[in-house]
Amino acid sequence: MNQQSYRNLLHRLFSSAITKSGYDELKERTPSLSDDELSDELQRVWNEHDFGKAMPMESKMRVRQQLDRSIGRQLFVGRAIRLAKVAAAIALPVLLTTTVYLLNERKGYVNQQADLLNIAVAKGEKATVNLPDGSTVTLNSESKLYYPSNFNSQERWIKLEGEAYFHVMKSNGRSFTVKTKNLNVRVLGTTFNVSAYNDDASHSVVLVNGSVEVNVGGGKPHLIKPNEMFAYNAQTGKAVVEEVDTYSYTGWKDGILSFESEPIANVLEKVSRQFNVDFQYDATQFGNDKLTGKLDLNDGVESVMKVISLATPITYKKHKNKIVIAAKP
């Protein structure tokens, strides 16, 4: 068996991104694995998704049982719709799915099991999620949110890939934890922004009000005050805390992007994410050119590109589904 291709299928399953053909292939290949081999593969993928130190044995057995059944993708879609009505009110278009395994015992969850819900926002879209405890999360484009269906239990936790703006309700001293690839953010009741796209080198937490505690990979915690940003560079391993204008980092939820001496390539990447458009350009043409100012995304991509072309030495031309960027002569 090609272990890497099988592992890739498990990754898609855990991310709720598997197709029916992929799921069928997974069902076909799984019986050839022993229980120990499947357990090892599941644990490896579990660790890479950072769901916890060890995948519970009951969850592994659940996967084996689900893959042994003759069921199709439609079961998960229907189940997800039913869970959506109970667990979250979501602005469309959002893909809400649930993994086929169960999360079992975690600290604070006594004799309980919970489905892990996954809310994925498509490129060019945003969504607001109302959590069971009354907290709200606004998800930016290309972001994913994971949380257990018994979220409103003793301990509240979610996992984020991408960017989100949080308004967390206080709840009898129960903590609220946001986990990302590199950061852990612990709060009681507050409003803050977390940016943690997997392909971005810099991950950050910006606090609007209240207080949060941030650590990198379980390391020393840093207490963040209102109007401060905790920024971590995954490439250098360095973390800094500095005072900022919070709206410069949270305005995206209102359709406003703010830049301060931002390289043009970075600006185009963020615009691409917001509008689901592809840019074609040679970054070396821009040299050290940077952009400072605000872009109103509510006016549409054409208006945004006009502003960028006026403020920077670039021209643009739309070609089919791409926008071709060139340096001004």
Buried (B, 14 or more C-beta within 10 A) or exposed (E): EEEEEBBBBBBBBBBBBBEEEBBEBBBEBBEEBEEEBBBBBBEBBBEEBBBBEEBBEEBBBBBBEBBEEEEEBEEBBEBBEEBBEEBBEBBEEBBBBBBBBBBBEBEEBEEBBBBBBBBBBBBBBBBBBBBBBEBBBBBBBBBBBBBBBBBBBBBBBBBBBBBBBBBBBBBEEBBBBBBBBBBBBBBBBBBBBBBBBEEBEEBBBBBBEBBBBBBBEEEEEBEBEBBBBBBBBBEEEEBEBEEBEBBBBBBBBEEBBBBEEBBBBBBBBBBBBBBBBEBEBEEEBBEEBBBEBEBBBEEEBEEBBEBBBEBBEBEBEEEEEEBBBEBEE
